[in-house]
């Protein structure tokens, strides 16, 4: 699919609402003809460690409601953004160092560890969405 | 030309859209997909997506709280 625009999604929050909204933006943009670059750092990244069972905590009313309904899981949406659309997801190399993890510890649909220098360079001509 | 049903009932936006796109990927040009959704947001979003991306939007019918959104693969 030809990309007509570039969208960068920076996710640092570990809260359910923010992860969900970021996943929605990334997945819908990726299947609608945009090139999507996602960057996970801070509290967002631990959710993408393989085998993790801790659920993302909700911030408020909507998150609590979503947790009780069949909304698509944010991890499924991020994976669909990669598989069905033109998205690449980069784990922050600093966050990986702090967590003491390697690429093999993260979900398979994530790209190689990336630093801010590269992400800022790759995304400089795109819209930036921050969660 | 096959006709396929995508059952997105019970899910929320953008779940039914993503399920439809997954089926669309493995479909042939000319195939018709009917998405079932209980989520009104998806009933609005799916035709929007179909038109934007360049497939053919056929119709939307609501019956007993379920939206039936039909589209045809064009490319």
N, CA and C atoms of all chains as a GROMACS GRO file, in nm:
protein
  618
    1UNK      N    1   0.085  -0.120   0.000
    1UNK     CA    2   0.000   0.000   0.000
    1UNK      C    3   0.088   0.125   0.000
    2UNK      N    4   0.062   0.219  -0.088
    2UNK     CA    5   0.139   0.342  -0.091
    2UNK      C    6   0.104   0.429   0.029
    3UNK      N    7   0.208   0.482   0.094
    3UNK     CA    8   0.181   0.567   0.209
    3UNK      C    9   0.171   0.712   0.165
    4UNK      N   10   0.066   0.779   0.214
    4UNK     CA   11   0.047   0.917   0.174
    4UNK      C   12   0.091   1.012   0.284
    5UNK      N   13   0.110   0.960   0.407
    5UNK     CA   14   0.154   1.047   0.515
    5UNK      C   15   0.225   0.962   0.619
    6UNK      N   16   0.295   1.029   0.708
    6UNK     CA   17   0.368   0.957   0.812
    6UNK      C   18   0.317   1.002   0.950
    7UNK      N   19   0.292   0.905   1.035
    7UNK     CA   20   0.241   0.934   1.168
    7UNK      C   21   0.331   0.865   1.272
    8UNK      N   22   0.380   0.945   1.366
    8UNK     CA   23   0.464   0.891   1.473
    8UNK      C   24   0.382   0.887   1.601
    9UNK      N   25   0.383   0.771   1.667
    9UNK     CA   26   0.307   0.754   1.790
    9UNK      C   27   0.406   0.723   1.902
   10UNK      N   28   0.418   0.814   1.997
   10UNK     CA   29   0.511   0.796   2.108
   10UNK      C   30   0.430   0.758   2.231
   11UNK      N   31   0.458   0.641   2.286
   11UNK     CA   32   0.379   0.592   2.400
   11UNK      C   33   0.470   0.574   2.520
   12UNK      N   34   0.442   0.649   2.626
   12UNK     CA   35   0.522   0.635   2.747
   12UNK      C   36   0.439   0.593   2.868
   13UNK      N   37   0.307   0.608   2.857
   13UNK     CA   38   0.221   0.575   2.971
   13UNK      C   39   0.191   0.426   2.975
   14UNK      N   40   0.176   0.373   3.095
   14UNK     CA   41   0.137   0.233   3.112
   14UNK      C   42  -0.011   0.219   3.143
   15UNK      N   43  -0.087   0.328   3.133
   15UNK     CA   44  -0.230   0.319   3.169
   15UNK      C   45  -0.312   0.262   3.053
   16UNK      N   46  -0.417   0.192   3.089
   16UNK     CA   47  -0.502   0.124   2.989
   16UNK      C   48  -0.558   0.222   2.886
   17UNK      N   49  -0.610   0.335   2.935
   17UNK     CA   50  -0.673   0.429   2.842
   17UNK      C   51  -0.573   0.480   2.738
   18UNK      N   52  -0.455   0.514   2.783
   18UNK     CA   53  -0.356   0.572   2.691
   18UNK      C   54  -0.302   0.466   2.595
   19UNK      N   55  -0.276   0.346   2.646
   19UNK     CA   56  -0.230   0.238   2.559
   19UNK      C   57  -0.336   0.204   2.455
   20UNK      N   58  -0.463   0.205   2.500
   20UNK     CA   59  -0.574   0.173   2.409
   20UNK      C   60  -0.585   0.277   2.298
   21UNK      N   61  -0.583   0.405   2.337
   21UNK     CA   62  -0.597   0.512   2.238
   21UNK      C   63  -0.479   0.513   2.141
   22UNK      N   64  -0.359   0.491   2.194
   22UNK     CA   65  -0.240   0.484   2.108
   22UNK      C   66  -0.253   0.369   2.009
   23UNK      N   67  -0.302   0.255   2.056
   23UNK     CA   68  -0.317   0.137   1.970
   23UNK      C   69  -0.422   0.162   1.862
   24UNK      N   70  -0.529   0.234   1.899
   24UNK     CA   71  -0.634   0.265   1.802
   24UNK      C   72  -0.579   0.357   1.693
   25UNK      N   73  -0.509   0.462   1.733
   25UNK     CA   74  -0.452   0.556   1.635
   25UNK      C   75  -0.354   0.482   1.544
   26UNK      N   76  -0.265   0.404   1.604
   26UNK     CA   77  -0.162   0.335   1.525
   26UNK      C   78  -0.225   0.236   1.427
   27UNK      N   79  -0.322   0.157   1.473
   27UNK     CA   80  -0.376   0.052   1.387
   27UNK      C   81  -0.462   0.111   1.276
   28UNK      N   82  -0.548   0.206   1.310
   28UNK     CA   83  -0.634   0.263   1.206
   28UNK      C   84  -0.551   0.341   1.104
   29UNK      N   85  -0.453   0.418   1.151
   29UNK     CA   86  -0.368   0.492   1.057
   29UNK      C   87  -0.292   0.395   0.967
   30UNK      N   88  -0.242   0.287   1.025
   30UNK     CA   89  -0.159   0.193   0.949
   30UNK      C   90  -0.237   0.121   0.839
   31UNK      N   91  -0.366   0.099   0.861
   31UNK     CA   92  -0.445   0.030   0.757
   31UNK      C   93  -0.514   0.130   0.663
   32UNK      N   94  -0.489   0.259   0.685
   32UNK     CA   95  -0.556   0.360   0.602
   32UNK      C   96  -0.458   0.435   0.512
   33UNK      N   97  -0.342   0.376   0.489
   33UNK     CA   98  -0.251   0.436   0.393
   33UNK      C   99  -0.141   0.522   0.452
   34UNK      N  100  -0.132   0.530   0.584
   34UNK     CA  101  -0.022   0.606   0.645
   34UNK      C  102   0.092   0.513   0.686
   35UNK      N  103   0.213   0.567   0.677
   35UNK     CA  104   0.328   0.498   0.736
   35UNK      C  105   0.327   0.534   0.884
   36UNK      N  106   0.333   0.434   0.970
   36UNK     CA  107   0.323   0.459   1.113
   36UNK      C  108   0.449   0.411   1.184
   37UNK      N  109   0.509   0.499   1.262
   37UNK     CA  110   0.625   0.464   1.344
   37UNK      C  111   0.584   0.479   1.490
   38UNK      N  112   0.597   0.370   1.566
   38UNK     CA  113   0.557   0.373   1.707
   38UNK      C  114   0.682   0.358   1.792
   39UNK      N  115   0.688   0.434   1.899
   39UNK     CA  116   0.802   0.430   1.991
   39UNK      C  117   0.751   0.402   2.131
   40UNK      N  118   0.795   0.291   2.190
   40UNK     CA  119   0.754   0.256   2.327
   40UNK      C  120   0.868   0.286   2.423
   41UNK      N  121   0.837   0.366   2.526
   41UNK     CA  122   0.937   0.388   2.630
   41UNK      C  123   0.867   0.394   2.767
   42UNK      N  124   0.944   0.423   2.869
   42UNK     CA  125   0.895   0.439   3.006
   42UNK      C  126   0.796   0.328   3.046
   43UNK      N  127   0.684   0.365   3.107
   43UNK     CA  128   0.592   0.263   3.161
   43UNK      C  129   0.516   0.184   3.056
   44UNK      N  130   0.524   0.228   2.930
   44UNK     CA  131   0.455   0.154   2.824
   44UNK      C  132   0.530   0.024   2.791
   45UNK      N  133   0.662   0.031   2.791
   45UNK     CA  134   0.740  -0.082   2.739
   45UNK      C  135   0.722  -0.215   2.814
   46UNK      N  136   0.718  -0.213   2.950
   46UNK     CA  137   0.705  -0.343   3.019
   46UNK      C  138   0.582  -0.425   2.977
   47UNK      N  139   0.477  -0.358   2.926
   47UNK     CA  140   0.359  -0.433   2.882
   47UNK      C  141   0.387  -0.522   2.761
   48UNK      N  142   0.499  -0.499   2.694
   48UNK     CA  143   0.530  -0.575   2.573
   48UNK      C  144   0.641  -0.678   2.595
   49UNK      N  145   0.668  -0.706   2.724
   49UNK     CA  146   0.759  -0.816   2.757
   49UNK      C  147   0.679  -0.945   2.742
   50UNK      N  148   0.738  -1.043   2.673
   50UNK     CA  149   0.670  -1.171   2.650
   50UNK      C  150   0.628  -1.236   2.781
   51UNK      N  151   0.508  -1.289   2.782
   51UNK     CA  152   0.462  -1.366   2.896
   51UNK      C  153   0.414  -1.283   3.014
   52UNK      N  154   0.414  -1.151   2.997
   52UNK     CA  155   0.371  -1.065   3.106
   52UNK      C  156   0.220  -1.082   3.129
   53UNK      N  157   0.182  -1.096   3.255
   53UNK     CA  158   0.041  -1.119   3.284
   53UNK      C  159  -0.023  -1.000   3.358
   54UNK      N  160   0.059  -0.904   3.398
   54UNK     CA  161   0.006  -0.787   3.468
   54UNK      C  162  -0.079  -0.705   3.372
   55UNK      N  163  -0.202  -0.676   3.410
   55UNK     CA  164  -0.291  -0.596   3.325
   55UNK      C  165  -0.259  -0.448   3.342
   56UNK      N  166  -0.278  -0.371   3.236
   56UNK     CA  167  -0.260  -0.226   3.245
   56UNK      C  168  -0.366  -0.168   3.338
   57UNK      N  169  -0.323  -0.085   3.431
   57UNK     CA  170  -0.418  -0.025   3.526
   57UNK      C  171  -0.496   0.086   3.457
   58UNK      N  172  -0.623   0.101   3.494
   58UNK     CA  173  -0.701   0.209   3.433
   58UNK      C  174  -0.687   0.337   3.513
   59UNK      N  175  -0.706   0.450   3.443
   59UNK     CA  176  -0.695   0.581   3.507
   59UNK      C  177  -0.829   0.626   3.563
   60UNK      N  178  -0.936   0.584   3.500
   60UNK     CA  179  -1.066   0.637   3.540
   60UNK      C  180  -1.181   0.554   3.490
   61UNK      N  181  -1.296   0.622   3.480
   61UNK     CA  182  -1.423   0.558   3.450
   61UNK      C  183  -1.422   0.478   3.319
   62UNK      N  184  -1.368   0.539   3.213
   62UNK     CA  185  -1.371   0.472   3.083
   62UNK      C  186  -1.286   0.345   3.083
   63UNK      N  187  -1.171   0.354   3.147
   63UNK     CA  188  -1.082   0.238   3.152
   63UNK      C  189  -1.146   0.123   3.226
   64UNK      N  190  -1.216   0.156   3.336
   64UNK     CA  191  -1.284   0.053   3.414
   64UNK      C  192  -1.393  -0.012   3.330
   65UNK      N  193  -1.468   0.071   3.257
   65UNK     CA  194  -1.575   0.020   3.170
   65UNK      C  195  -1.519  -0.067   3.059
   66UNK      N  196  -1.410  -0.019   2.998
   66UNK     CA  197  -1.349  -0.094   2.887
   66UNK      C  198  -1.302  -0.231   2.933
   67UNK      N  199  -1.246  -0.233   3.056
   67UNK     CA  200  -1.193  -0.360   3.108
   67UNK      C  201  -1.305  -0.463   3.125
   68UNK      N  202  -1.430  -0.414   3.140
   68UNK     CA  203  -1.541  -0.507   3.162
   68UNK      C  204  -1.612  -0.542   3.031
   69UNK      N  205  -1.570  -0.479   2.920
   69UNK     CA  206  -1.636  -0.508   2.791
   69UNK      C  207  -1.536  -0.568   2.692
   70UNK      N  208  -1.591  -0.611   2.579
   70UNK     CA  209  -1.506  -0.682   2.482
   70UNK      C  210  -1.441  -0.584   2.385
   71UNK      N  211  -1.370  -0.483   2.437
   71UNK     CA  212  -1.297  -0.395   2.344
   71UNK      C  213  -1.173  -0.472   2.296
   72UNK      N  214  -1.128  -0.446   2.172
   72UNK     CA  215  -1.010  -0.517   2.124
   72UNK      C  216  -0.890  -0.486   2.215
   73UNK      N  217  -0.810  -0.586   2.247
   73UNK     CA  218  -0.695  -0.562   2.335
   73UNK      C  219  -0.592  -0.475   2.266
   74UNK      N  220  -0.531  -0.385   2.341
   74UNK     CA  221  -0.436  -0.293   2.277
   74UNK      C  222  -0.320  -0.368   2.214
   75UNK      N  223  -0.279  -0.480   2.274
   75UNK     CA  224  -0.168  -0.555   2.216
   75UNK      C  225  -0.207  -0.616   2.081
   76UNK      N  226  -0.331  -0.664   2.073
   76UNK     CA  227  -0.380  -0.717   1.945
   76UNK      C  228  -0.381  -0.608   1.839
   77UNK      N  229  -0.425  -0.488   1.878
   77UNK     CA  230  -0.432  -0.378   1.781
   77UNK      C  231  -0.293  -0.337   1.732
   78UNK      N  232  -0.196  -0.332   1.825
   78UNK     CA  233  -0.060  -0.298   1.782
   78UNK      C  234  -0.007  -0.406   1.686
   79UNK      N  235  -0.035  -0.531   1.717
   79UNK     CA  236   0.012  -0.640   1.630
   79UNK      C  237  -0.056  -0.631   1.493
   80UNK      N  238  -0.186  -0.598   1.492
   80UNK     CA  239  -0.257  -0.584   1.364
   80UNK      C  240  -0.204  -0.464   1.285
   81UNK      N  241  -0.161  -0.359   1.356
   81UNK     CA  242  -0.104  -0.243   1.287
   81UNK      C  243   0.017  -0.285   1.205
   82UNK      N  244   0.094  -0.379   1.260
   82UNK     CA  245   0.214  -0.428   1.192
   82UNK      C  246   0.176  -0.529   1.082
   83UNK      N  247   0.085  -0.621   1.116
   83UNK     CA  248   0.055  -0.730   1.023
   83UNK      C  249  -0.037  -0.690   0.908
   84UNK      N  250  -0.133  -0.603   0.938
   84UNK     CA  251  -0.231  -0.567   0.835
   84UNK      C  252  -0.198  -0.433   0.770
   85UNK      N  253  -0.115  -0.354   0.834
   85UNK     CA  254  -0.087  -0.220   0.783
   85UNK      C  255   0.061  -0.192   0.776
   86UNK      N  256   0.090  -0.064   0.753
   86UNK     CA  257   0.229  -0.023   0.734
   86UNK      C  258   0.281   0.041   0.863
   87UNK      N  259   0.294  -0.039   0.969
   87UNK     CA  260   0.344   0.014   1.096
   87UNK      C  261   0.471  -0.059   1.138
   88UNK      N  262   0.560   0.016   1.203
   88UNK     CA  263   0.677  -0.043   1.265
   88UNK      C  264   0.679   0.006   1.410
   89UNK      N  265   0.709  -0.086   1.501
   89UNK     CA  266   0.708  -0.051   1.644
   89UNK      C  267   0.849  -0.068   1.700
   90UNK      N  268   0.900   0.041   1.760
   90UNK     CA  269   1.037   0.040   1.809
   90UNK      C  270   1.041   0.048   1.962
   91UNK      N  271   1.107  -0.046   2.028
   91UNK     CA  272   1.127  -0.033   2.171
   91UNK      C  273   1.245   0.061   2.198
   92UNK      N  274   1.230   0.146   2.298
   92UNK     CA  275   1.334   0.244   2.334
   92UNK      C  276   1.454   0.171   2.396
   93UNK      N  277   1.572   0.197   2.341
   93UNK     CA  278   1.691   0.126   2.389
   93UNK      C  279   1.725   0.165   2.533
   94UNK      N  280   1.699   0.289   2.571
   94UNK     CA  281   1.725   0.330   2.709
   94UNK      C  282   1.636   0.252   2.806
   95UNK      N  283   1.505   0.243   2.773
   95UNK     CA  284   1.412   0.171   2.861
   95UNK      C  285   1.451   0.024   2.873
   96UNK      N  286   1.500  -0.033   2.762
   96UNK     CA  287   1.542  -0.174   2.765
   96UNK      C  288   1.664  -0.192   2.856
   97UNK      N  289   1.756  -0.097   2.850
   97UNK     CA  290   1.874  -0.105   2.938
   97UNK      C  291   1.832  -0.096   3.084
   98UNK      N  292   1.742  -0.003   3.115
   98UNK     CA  293   1.697   0.014   3.254
   98UNK      C  294   1.626  -0.113   3.303
   99UNK      N  295   1.544  -0.172   3.216
   99UNK     CA  296   1.471  -0.294   3.253
   99UNK      C  297   1.562  -0.417   3.252
  100UNK      N  298   1.678  -0.405   3.188
  100UNK     CA  299   1.770  -0.519   3.179
  100UNK      C  300   1.717  -0.628   3.088
  101UNK      N  301   1.653  -0.587   2.979
  101UNK     CA  302   1.596  -0.687   2.886
  101UNK      C  303   1.660  -0.674   2.748
  102UNK      N  304   1.643  -0.783   2.669
  102UNK     CA  305   1.694  -0.783   2.532
  102UNK      C  306   1.576  -0.798   2.435
  103UNK      N  307   1.607  -0.785   2.306
  103UNK     CA  308   1.500  -0.792   2.205
  103UNK      C  309   1.422  -0.923   2.213
  104UNK      N  310   1.491  -1.032   2.243
  104UNK     CA  311   1.422  -1.162   2.248
  104UNK      C  312   1.320  -1.169   2.363
  105UNK      N  313   1.330  -1.078   2.458
  105UNK     CA  314   1.234  -1.076   2.569
  105UNK      C  315   1.105  -1.003   2.533
  106UNK      N  316   1.106  -0.934   2.420
  106UNK     CA  317   0.989  -0.854   2.381
  106UNK      C  318   0.906  -0.927   2.276
  107UNK      N  319   0.779  -0.888   2.264
  107UNK     CA  320   0.689  -0.947   2.165
  107UNK      C  321   0.754  -0.944   2.026
  108UNK      N  322   0.727  -1.049   1.948
  108UNK     CA  323   0.797  -1.066   1.821
  108UNK      C  324   0.765  -0.960   1.716
  109UNK      N  325   0.651  -0.891   1.732
  109UNK     CA  326   0.616  -0.792   1.629
  109UNK      C  327   0.686  -0.657   1.652
  110UNK      N  328   0.768  -0.647   1.755
  110UNK     CA  329   0.847  -0.525   1.775
  110UNK      C  330   0.976  -0.532   1.694
  111UNK      N  331   1.023  -0.414   1.650
  111UNK     CA  332   1.148  -0.404   1.575
  111UNK      C  333   1.267  -0.407   1.672
  112UNK      N  334   1.384  -0.383   1.617
  112UNK     CA  335   1.504  -0.376   1.700
  112UNK      C  336   1.501  -0.253   1.789
  113UNK      N  337   1.576  -0.258   1.899
  113UNK     CA  338   1.586  -0.144   1.991
  113UNK      C  339   1.633  -0.020   1.915
  114UNK      N  340   1.572   0.092   1.948
  114UNK     CA  341   1.601   0.215   1.878
  114UNK      C  342   1.618   0.329   1.978
  115UNK      N  343   1.715   0.415   1.951
  115UNK     CA  344   1.735   0.531   2.037
  115UNK      C  345   1.660   0.651   1.984
  116UNK      N  346   1.654   0.754   2.065
  116UNK     CA  347   1.581   0.874   2.026
  116UNK      C  348   1.641   0.942   1.903
  117UNK      N  349   1.773   0.935   1.890
  117UNK     CA  350   1.836   1.003   1.776
  117UNK      C  351   1.779   0.950   1.645
  118UNK      N  352   1.773   0.817   1.635
  118UNK     CA  353   1.721   0.756   1.512
  118UNK      C  354   1.572   0.781   1.496
  119UNK      N  355   1.497   0.767   1.607
  119UNK     CA  356   1.352   0.784   1.597
  119UNK      C  357   1.317   0.927   1.556
  120UNK      N  358   1.385   1.023   1.616
  120UNK     CA  359   1.359   1.164   1.581
  120UNK      C  360   1.394   1.192   1.436
  121UNK      N  361   1.502   1.130   1.391
  121UNK     CA  362   1.543   1.149   1.251
  121UNK      C  363   1.439   1.087   1.156
  122UNK      N  364   1.402   0.962   1.185
  122UNK     CA  365   1.308   0.892   1.096
  122UNK      C  366   1.170   0.959   1.095
  123UNK      N  367   1.133   1.021   1.207
  123UNK     CA  368   0.998   1.076   1.217
  123UNK      C  369   0.989   1.225   1.194
  124UNK      N  370   1.097   1.287   1.152
  124UNK     CA  371   1.098   1.434   1.149
  124UNK      C  372   0.999   1.495   1.049
  125UNK      N  373   0.957   1.418   0.948
  125UNK     CA  374   0.862   1.474   0.852
  125UNK      C  375   0.720   1.418   0.873
  126UNK      N  376   0.692   1.372   0.994
  126UNK     CA  377   0.558   1.317   1.020
  126UNK      C  378   0.484   1.391   1.131
  127UNK      N  379   0.355   1.361   1.143
  127UNK     CA  380   0.278   1.408   1.258
  127UNK      C  381   0.325   1.332   1.382
  128UNK      N  382   0.322   1.395   1.498
  128UNK     CA  383   0.360   1.323   1.620
  128UNK      C  384   0.242   1.319   1.717
  129UNK      N  385   0.209   1.200   1.759
  129UNK     CA  386   0.102   1.179   1.858
  129UNK      C  387   0.168   1.122   1.983
  130UNK      N  388   0.140   1.182   2.097
  130UNK     CA  389   0.207   1.138   2.220
  130UNK      C  390   0.105   1.088   2.322
  131UNK      N  391   0.132   0.971   2.378
  131UNK     CA  392   0.042   0.912   2.477
  131UNK      C  393   0.119   0.876   2.602
  132UNK      N  394  -1.688  -1.523  -0.738
  132UNK     CA  395  -1.704  -1.416  -0.639
  132UNK      C  396  -1.768  -1.472  -0.511
  133UNK      N  397  -1.690  -1.476  -0.408
  133UNK     CA  398  -1.742  -1.532  -0.284
  133UNK      C  399  -1.812  -1.424  -0.202
  134UNK      N  400  -1.901  -1.468  -0.116
  134UNK     CA  401  -1.959  -1.376  -0.019
  134UNK      C  402  -1.919  -1.427   0.119
  135UNK      N  403  -1.858  -1.339   0.198
  135UNK     CA  404  -1.808  -1.382   0.328
  135UNK      C  405  -1.873  -1.298   0.439
  136UNK      N  406  -1.896  -1.363   0.551
  136UNK     CA  407  -1.951  -1.294   0.669
  136UNK      C  408  -1.838  -1.274   0.769
  137UNK      N  409  -1.823  -1.151   0.818
  137UNK     CA  410  -1.725  -1.122   0.924
  137UNK      C  411  -1.806  -1.090   1.050
  138UNK      N  412  -1.797  -1.178   1.148
  138UNK     CA  413  -1.880  -1.159   1.268
  138UNK      C  414  -1.804  -1.078   1.374
  139UNK      N  415  -1.831  -0.948   1.378
  139UNK     CA  416  -1.765  -0.861   1.476
  139UNK      C  417  -1.857  -0.825   1.591
  140UNK      N  418  -1.965  -0.903   1.608
  140UNK     CA  419  -2.061  -0.870   1.714
  140UNK      C  420  -1.998  -0.881   1.852
  141UNK      N  421  -2.032  -0.784   1.938
  141UNK     CA  422  -1.979  -0.786   2.074
  141UNK      C  423  -1.850  -0.707   2.088
  142UNK      N  424  -1.779  -0.686   1.977
  142UNK     CA  425  -1.654  -0.611   1.983
  142UNK      C  426  -1.682  -0.461   1.969
  143UNK      N  427  -1.580  -0.382   1.989
  143UNK     CA  428  -1.593  -0.237   1.977
  143UNK      C  429  -1.491  -0.184   1.878
  144UNK      N  430  -1.516  -0.062   1.832
  144UNK     CA  431  -1.430   0.007   1.737
  144UNK      C  432  -1.285   0.009   1.789
  145UNK      N  433  -1.181  -0.019   1.711
  145UNK     CA  434  -1.186  -0.058   1.570
  145UNK      C  435  -1.179  -0.208   1.547
  146UNK      N  436  -1.228  -0.289   1.643
  146UNK     CA  437  -1.223  -0.435   1.631
  146UNK      C  438  -1.287  -0.489   1.504
  147UNK      N  439  -1.417  -0.456   1.477
  147UNK     CA  440  -1.480  -0.509   1.355
  147UNK      C  441  -1.408  -0.466   1.227
  148UNK      N  442  -1.357  -0.342   1.223
  148UNK     CA  443  -1.283  -0.295   1.105
  148UNK      C  444  -1.157  -0.380   1.083
  149UNK      N  445  -1.084  -0.404   1.192
  149UNK     CA  446  -0.960  -0.481   1.179
  149UNK      C  447  -0.990  -0.625   1.138
  150UNK      N  448  -1.096  -0.682   1.193
  150UNK     CA  449  -1.133  -0.819   1.155
  150UNK      C  450  -1.170  -0.825   1.007
  151UNK      N  451  -1.240  -0.720   0.961
  151UNK     CA  452  -1.277  -0.715   0.820
  151UNK      C  453  -1.153  -0.705   0.732
  152UNK      N  454  -1.056  -0.622   0.771
  152UNK     CA  455  -0.935  -0.605   0.689
  152UNK      C  456  -0.855  -0.735   0.683
  153UNK      N  457  -0.854  -0.808   0.794
  153UNK     CA  458  -0.782  -0.936   0.796
  153UNK      C  459  -0.845  -1.032   0.694
  154UNK      N  460  -0.979  -1.036   0.688
  154UNK     CA  461  -1.047  -1.124   0.592
  154UNK      C  462  -1.026  -1.072   0.449
  155UNK      N  463  -1.029  -0.940   0.435
  155UNK     CA  464  -1.010  -0.876   0.305
  155UNK      C  465  -0.877  -0.914   0.242
  156UNK      N  466  -0.774  -0.924   0.326
  156UNK     CA  467  -0.639  -0.956   0.277
  156UNK      C  468  -0.636  -1.090   0.207
  157UNK      N  469  -0.715  -1.185   0.256
  157UNK     CA  470  -0.713  -1.319   0.198
  157UNK      C  471  -0.828  -1.339   0.100
  158UNK      N  472  -0.891  -1.230   0.056
  158UNK     CA  473  -1.002  -1.241  -0.038
  158UNK      C  474  -0.958  -1.203  -0.179
  159UNK      N  475  -1.044  -1.236  -0.275
  159UNK     CA  476  -1.017  -1.204  -0.415
  159UNK      C  477  -1.090  -1.076  -0.452
  160UNK      N  478  -1.040  -1.008  -0.555
  160UNK     CA  479  -1.109  -0.890  -0.607
  160UNK      C  480  -1.249  -0.932  -0.653
  161UNK      N  481  -1.348  -0.853  -0.612
  161UNK     CA  482  -1.486  -0.885  -0.647
  161UNK      C  483  -1.562  -0.956  -0.536
  162UNK      N  484  -1.488  -1.011  -0.438
  162UNK     CA  485  -1.555  -1.076  -0.325
  162UNK      C  486  -1.632  -0.973  -0.243
  163UNK      N  487  -1.744  -1.020  -0.187
  163UNK     CA  488  -1.828  -0.932  -0.106
  163UNK      C  489  -1.814  -0.973   0.040
  164UNK      N  490  -1.795  -0.875   0.126
  164UNK     CA  491  -1.785  -0.901   0.271
  164UNK      C  492  -1.900  -0.833   0.342
  165UNK      N  493  -1.966  -0.907   0.429
  165UNK     CA  494  -2.071  -0.850   0.511
  165UNK      C  495  -2.025  -0.855   0.656
  166UNK      N  496  -2.006  -0.737   0.715
  166UNK     CA  497  -1.959  -0.730   0.853
  166UNK      C  498  -2.079  -0.715   0.946
  167UNK      N  499  -2.085  -0.800   1.047
  167UNK     CA  500  -2.190  -0.787   1.149
  167UNK      C  501  -2.129  -0.716   1.269
  168UNK      N  502  -2.194  -0.609   1.315
  168UNK     CA  503  -2.141  -0.533   1.427
  168UNK      C  504  -2.252  -0.484   1.517
  169UNK      N  505  -2.229  -0.490   1.647
  169UNK     CA  506  -2.325  -0.436   1.742
  169UNK      C  507  -2.281  -0.297   1.789
  170UNK      N  508  -2.173  -0.248   1.728
  170UNK     CA  509  -2.111  -0.124   1.770
  170UNK      C  510  -2.140  -0.017   1.666
  171UNK      N  511  -2.211   0.087   1.706
  171UNK     CA  512  -2.255   0.189   1.609
  171UNK      C  513  -2.136   0.264   1.549
  172UNK      N  514  -2.031   0.282   1.630
  172UNK     CA  515  -1.911   0.350   1.580
  172UNK      C  516  -1.855   0.279   1.458
  173UNK      N  517  -1.854   0.147   1.462
  173UNK     CA  518  -1.802   0.070   1.349
  173UNK      C  519  -1.890   0.085   1.226
  174UNK      N  520  -2.021   0.099   1.249
  174UNK     CA  521  -2.113   0.117   1.136
  174UNK      C  522  -2.082   0.247   1.063
  175UNK      N  523  -2.030   0.346   1.134
  175UNK     CA  524  -1.989   0.471   1.069
  175UNK      C  525  -1.849   0.462   1.011
  176UNK      N  526  -1.761   0.398   1.086
  176UNK     CA  527  -1.619   0.395   1.049
  176UNK      C  528  -1.590   0.308   0.928
  177UNK      N  529  -1.657   0.193   0.918
  177UNK     CA  530  -1.624   0.098   0.811
  177UNK      C  531  -1.652   0.156   0.671
  178UNK      N  532  -1.772   0.217   0.647
  178UNK     CA  533  -1.792   0.279   0.515
  178UNK      C  534  -1.690   0.390   0.487
  179UNK      N  535  -1.656   0.466   0.590
  179UNK     CA  536  -1.556   0.573   0.577
  179UNK      C  537  -1.422   0.515   0.528
  180UNK      N  538  -1.381   0.406   0.592
  180UNK     CA  539  -1.255   0.340   0.556
  180UNK      C  540  -1.262   0.283   0.413
  181UNK      N  541  -1.373   0.216   0.383
  181UNK     CA  542  -1.390   0.152   0.252
  181UNK      C  543  -1.377   0.256   0.140
  182UNK      N  544  -1.441   0.371   0.159
  182UNK     CA  545  -1.435   0.476   0.057
  182UNK      C  546  -1.296   0.539   0.050
  183UNK      N  547  -1.235   0.560   0.165
  183UNK     CA  548  -1.102   0.623   0.167
  183UNK      C  549  -0.998   0.536   0.096
  184UNK      N  550  -1.005   0.407   0.124
  184UNK     CA  551  -0.902   0.317   0.072
  184UNK      C  552  -0.929   0.278  -0.075
  185UNK      N  553  -1.054   0.294  -0.120
  185UNK     CA  554  -1.082   0.271  -0.261
  185UNK      C  555  -1.147   0.137  -0.294
  186UNK      N  556  -1.216   0.079  -0.194
  186UNK     CA  557  -1.300  -0.037  -0.224
  186UNK      C  558  -1.442   0.013  -0.250
  187UNK      N  559  -1.536  -0.080  -0.270
  187UNK     CA  560  -1.672  -0.037  -0.299
  187UNK      C  561  -1.763  -0.061  -0.178
  188UNK      N  562  -1.822   0.047  -0.131
  188UNK     CA  563  -1.917   0.036  -0.020
  188UNK      C  564  -2.053   0.004  -0.081
  189UNK      N  565  -2.117  -0.100  -0.028
  189UNK     CA  566  -2.245  -0.143  -0.087
  189UNK      C  567  -2.363  -0.094  -0.005
  190UNK      N  568  -2.370  -0.131   0.121
  190UNK     CA  569  -2.488  -0.090   0.199
  190UNK      C  570  -2.468  -0.112   0.349
  191UNK      N  571  -2.552  -0.046   0.427
  191UNK     CA  572  -2.559  -0.070   0.571
  191UNK      C  573  -2.705  -0.089   0.609
  192UNK      N  574  -2.734  -0.197   0.678
  192UNK     CA  575  -2.871  -0.224   0.723
  192UNK      C  576  -2.866  -0.257   0.870
  193UNK      N  577  -2.954  -0.195   0.949
  193UNK     CA  578  -2.962  -0.231   1.091
  193UNK      C  579  -3.081  -0.322   1.115
  194UNK      N  580  -3.057  -0.432   1.184
  194UNK     CA  581  -3.166  -0.526   1.212
  194UNK      C  582  -3.147  -0.580   1.353
  195UNK      N  583  -3.244  -0.557   1.439
  195UNK     CA  584  -3.242  -0.606   1.577
  195UNK      C  585  -3.111  -0.572   1.650
  196UNK      N  586  -3.067  -0.449   1.636
  196UNK     CA  587  -2.947  -0.405   1.708
  196UNK      C  588  -2.815  -0.450   1.648
  197UNK      N  589  -2.822  -0.512   1.529
  197UNK     CA  590  -2.698  -0.554   1.461
  197UNK      C  591  -2.688  -0.480   1.328
  198UNK      N  592  -2.574  -0.416   1.305
  198UNK     CA  593  -2.552  -0.350   1.177
  198UNK      C  594  -2.488  -0.451   1.081
  199UNK      N  595  -2.541  -0.455   0.959
  199UNK     CA  596  -2.485  -0.540   0.853
  199UNK      C  597  -2.424  -0.444   0.751
  200UNK      N  598  -2.292  -0.439   0.746
  200UNK     CA  599  -2.224  -0.346   0.655
  200UNK      C  600  -2.163  -0.429   0.543
  201UNK      N  601  -2.202  -0.398   0.421
  201UNK     CA  602  -2.155  -0.478   0.307
  201UNK      C  603  -2.064  -0.396   0.218
  202UNK      N  604  -1.953  -0.457   0.178
  202UNK     CA  605  -1.856  -0.390   0.089
  202UNK      C  606  -1.802  -0.492  -0.010
  203UNK      N  607  -1.741  -0.441  -0.119
  203UNK     CA  608  -1.683  -0.529  -0.219
  203UNK      C  609  -1.537  -0.493  -0.239
  204UNK      N  610  -1.453  -0.596  -0.245
  204UNK     CA  611  -1.310  -0.573  -0.266
  204UNK      C  612  -1.283  -0.530  -0.411
  205UNK      N  613  -1.213  -0.418  -0.428
  205UNK     CA  614  -1.192  -0.363  -0.562
  205UNK      C  615  -1.048  -0.369  -0.609
  206UNK      N  616  -0.956  -0.402  -0.520
  206UNK     CA  617  -0.815  -0.402  -0.563
  206UNK      C  618  -0.733  -0.495  -0.477
   0.00000   0.00000   0.00000
